Amino acid sequence: VFAIMMKIHRLDKATISLVEAGKTVVDAAQCVEELVLNSLDAGASHITVTVNIQQAQVAVQDNGCGISHCDLKLLADSHCTSKLKEINDLSKIQTYGFRGEALAAIGSVSLLSIETRQSQDTITFCKIVKGGHTIAQGHAGTHLKTHGTIVTITDLFFNLPVRRKRMCASDLARIKSRLIALALIMPKVNVMLTDGQTNDRIFNSSGCTTARGVFARIFGTSRSRSLINVHHIDGGCSIEGFVSTSSHYAHDLQFIYINKRPIRRCFLHQLVISQLIKSIILAEEPSTADSGALDVTFTLSLHKYR
């Protein structure tokens, strides 16, 4: 992972202006997604997410590379990142949250605690930020048994009462949806989501190594049996994934990615459905549909939407 070898540094004004750095956190789902993307960039293979909506608390723990003690000073500061150095880096992005603004944005609207340890360290380091200001930094009071990072968000939106009031049970459903989307595209990464209020495990992708396996674990084997492989290459663009032969459309079971990045619901989702309706794919019964690779009978001009 590209980010593992990089150090945190402050972006220059020109780069800040170009990438429009200064991410705004709008809800708990975005907080969780940004933190999980950071974990993926850190090379984590296990990510545990605990959310307590009632208490406005979020915790994300991973076994990634961790953060060095030297980087603590700039950690969670605005426009400081390990994922981007200069404007030219925009053409060769290899990370998810390349703007590096997630921690700074979250720290400005919550009490943010970051505990981290690298494999070569015997000490766990910690940084605590509240309302955008560092209130503590140094050795952590607890010790991580292995390398990785624990990011804990407490009192989310304490200084934004309207957003705080909007937090409700539906936030947990949105968090689940976003984590499932990431688990499907990164099947070798074990992702677990727990309701911190009830201690109920909402989902766990552990033990799966393929997208089909993750899908079956979360949505059931009966639905996974109707999936057929899709693979198509057109010039420099390739499309691959799965299409269900079931004629039932469920928006919560539709996932579209570009360069392994989940795409929010937009016209592309409806475009896929409309093209599928015109194709022969849904004309086949699940029992007779080819379970192997399918020569796609519909095409998407993705080059128009890059």
Beta strands, then each sheet from edge to edge (+ up, - down):
strand 1: 9-10
strand 2: 46-52
strand 3: 57-62
strand 4: 80-81
strand 5: 111-117
strand 6: 125-130
strand 7: 133-139
strand 8: 148-154
strand 9: 190-195
strand 10: 201-204
strand 11: 227-234
strand 12: 237-244
strand 13: 257-258
strand 14: 261-262
strand 15: 293-295
sheet 1: 1+ 4-
sheet 2: 7+ 6- 5+ 8- 3+ 2- 9- 10+
sheet 3: 12+ 11- 15-
sheet 4: 13+ 14-
end
